[in-house]
């Protein structure tokens, strides 16, 4: 539910408060934001270390979140052509 509905809605909110940018850049930044919250805020809340100690999992998670951000941004740019602000 979060990945299909909440995070894409968050992406739309992100677009409203940031300057115009290409969809790919917006997607990469959105993925980075999600990763930073997941690893820097949520992981410590469930008893794991900050950024989980920057082990290989942390970097794989960064790559996955940024890929997810690109997919969301591209899907939104296709579904809502007027959304692109660059």
C-alpha angles and dihedrals in degrees: 000000000000095000095043101041117005101045094046088051088050088052090055090050089049090054091053094057100041131073119261113287139161114278092244093055091046090050094050092049092047090051090050091050091051091048093049091052093045096047101029101040112015099040093058090046090061094046102268123122125266106284084354089274093298092276121160090274089062092057093044088052090052091053092048093048092049091048089050089050090053092050092049092047093048093046091050092048090053095043095044108030093179089058094078108098100184 
